[in-house]
Amino acid sequence: MDGTSLAPLLLMMVVIIFFMVIPAQRRQKREKKFANELKRGDRVITKSGMHGKVLELNDKDNTCVIETMAGKIKFDRSAISMEMSQKLNAPATAKK
């Protein structure tokens, strides 16, 4: 193999790392930070779509108890959707 046939392969690897791996790592860090910053009283939505309010947080097993209209349910913190919960808690913008 000469250098000219290796260059496109290396370029493709750099592009994959730049556009796929690095953004995935950033997203994972944001989700972990979001889960660690949860507090009692936060309104959240799970990834399965269940709405509720955080009642208890357990740092030992990384879970939380969420109060829903159906009762109290224990979830793993990773089951809470960062995007949907942030949209739920975002202030409503005034329509013109």
C-alpha positions, 0 to 999 in steps of 0.5 A: 500500500502506498500513501495515496491509498491510505489517505482516504481511509485515514480521512474517513476515520477522522470524520467518523470520530469528529462527527459521531464519537465526540458528540456522543461523548458530550451528550453522555456527559450532559445526561450524567450531569442532568441525572446527578443534578436532579432534586426533590420536586423536579418535574420529569418525563421518563424515556418511556413517556411517564410524567411525574415529580421526583419525591426521593433520590437514592445515591446508593443505587442511583435511583429515584422515586417519582410520583405519578397520577398512578402512584409512586414508582421507583426508576433508575435515574438513567431512565429519565429523559433529559430532553423531554424533562427540560422541555417540560420545565422550560418557560413558555414563550409568549406567542405574538 
